[in-house]
């Protein structure tokens, strides 16, 4: 169901923590609009480099957000 729910998004960024119990690389291997990261800073820079003013960024988590919203906001002001 997760794959279907992300099908209409323009781009999806997934942060993979070390304790994740499933493999997003396997699940999304055929999805060109889904990008998977093991490094949160690399993911944030990719988001910044691929968004424009007026774009909407939605954060979803099944655990901790690790302060990602604040980090993205700080990076966008540099």
ZATOR-411342 format. One line per 10 residues: number of its first residue (from 0); their letters; for each residue x, y, z of N, C-alpha, C. Coordinates in steps of 0.05 Angstrom, whole numbers. Atoms other than C-alpha are relative to their C-alpha. Example, Ala and Ser with C-alpha at 12.3 -4.5 7.8 and 13.67 -1.06 7.14 Angstrom:
BEGIN
0	as	18,-24,0,246,-90,156,18,24,0 ~ -16,-24,-1,273,-21,143,-15,22,14
# end
This chain:
BEGIN
0	xxxxxxxxxx	16,-24,0,0,0,0,17,25,0 ~ -18,-24,-1,58,48,14,8,9,-28 ~ -8,-6,27,81,44,-58,-22,14,-15 ~ 23,-12,14,12,61,-84,-5,28,11 ~ 6,-26,-12,4,119,-35,20,21,-8 ~ -21,-19,9,68,152,-61,1,4,-30 ~ -1,0,30,53,141,-135,-5,28,-12 ~ 7,-26,12,24,211,-147,19,23,8 ~ -19,-21,-8,80,250,-113,20,5,-23 ~ -20,-7,20,128,288,-158,27,-13,6
10	xxxxxxxxxx	-25,12,-10,188,266,-117,-4,-9,29 ~ 2,11,-27,195,224,-54,29,-5,9 ~ -27,4,-12,256,225,-9,-4,-17,25 ~ 3,18,-23,264,168,40,27,-2,14 ~ -23,3,-17,313,168,97,-1,-28,12 ~ -1,28,-10,334,97,116,17,0,25 ~ -15,4,-25,354,88,188,11,-28,1 ~ -13,26,-2,398,30,207,-18,-22,12 ~ 17,19,-13,343,-3,248,-26,-5,-15 ~ 24,4,16,291,-4,192,-4,-30,-5
20	xxxxxxxxxx	5,29,2,257,-72,188,-7,-9,-28 ~ 6,7,28,243,-70,113,19,15,-18 ~ -20,-11,18,284,-52,52,-13,17,-21 ~ 13,-18,19,260,10,14,13,-2,-28 ~ -14,3,26,312,-2,-41,-14,-22,-16 ~ 14,22,14,278,-68,-59,-28,8,-7 ~ 28,-7,5,207,-40,-53,-3,20,-22 ~ 3,-22,19,219,22,-95,19,-1,-23 ~ -21,2,21,271,-3,-144,-10,8,-28 ~ 11,-6,26,224,9,-203,-13,28,-1
30	xxxxxxxxxx	13,-27,-2,202,80,-181,21,22,-5 ~ -19,-21,8,241,135,-216,-2,25,17 ~ 4,-25,-15,212,190,-172,5,-4,30 ~ -6,5,-28,233,158,-106,30,-2,4 ~ -29,-1,-5,302,173,-78,5,-8,29 ~ -5,12,-26,331,136,-18,27,8,10 ~ -25,-10,-12,384,163,29,6,-13,27 ~ -9,9,-26,424,135,87,12,23,16 ~ -12,-23,-13,452,204,103,-20,23,-2 ~ 21,-20,-1,402,256,126,8,27,-12
40	xxxxxxxxxx	-9,-26,12,445,316,105,0,-1,-30 ~ 1,3,29,452,289,34,-29,2,-10 ~ 28,-1,8,377,280,31,-10,29,1 ~ 8,-27,-3,365,351,56,10,18,-23 ~ -12,-15,22,412,380,4,-14,-7,-27 ~ 14,9,24,377,340,-50,-28,13,-1 ~ 26,-13,-1,310,367,-28,2,29,-8 ~ -4,-28,6,336,438,-30,7,5,-29 ~ -8,-3,28,367,428,-99,-22,-7,-20 ~ 21,9,19,303,400,-128,-27,12,7
50	xxxxxxxxxx	26,-13,-5,249,446,-100,2,29,-8 ~ 2,-28,8,226,514,-122,-19,15,19 ~ 18,-16,-16,191,571,-87,-29,-8,-7 ~ 28,8,4,118,551,-78,-5,-30,1 ~ 3,29,-2,132,476,-76,-8,-7,29 ~ 7,9,-26,103,438,-18,17,-24,7 ~ -16,23,-11,147,391,24,-15,-11,23 ~ 14,14,-22,111,341,68,18,-20,13 ~ -17,19,-15,147,304,123,-19,-21,13 ~ 15,21,-12,120,237,145,21,-19,14
60	xxxxxxxxxx	-19,17,-14,152,190,196,-16,-21,16 ~ 11,20,-17,138,126,232,17,-2,25 ~ -17,-1,-23,188,146,285,7,29,6 ~ -10,-27,-6,230,208,300,5,15,-26 ~ -6,-17,23,237,266,252,29,10,1 ~ -28,-7,-3,308,278,278,5,30,-5 ~ -3,-29,4,296,354,273,3,8,-29 ~ -4,-5,29,294,350,197,-14,25,-10 ~ 14,-25,9,243,406,189,17,25,6 ~ -17,-22,-8,287,454,227,25,2,-16
70	xxxxxxxx	-24,1,16,349,432,190,-5,10,-28 ~ 6,-8,28,316,442,122,-5,30,0 ~ 5,-28,-1,291,511,143,26,16,3 ~ -25,-13,-4,360,531,167,17,0,-26 ~ -15,2,25,393,506,103,-11,18,-22 ~ 13,-16,21,343,542,59,5,30,3 ~ -5,-28,-5,361,608,91,29,8,-6 ~ -29,-6,5,436,602,74,3,13,-27
# end
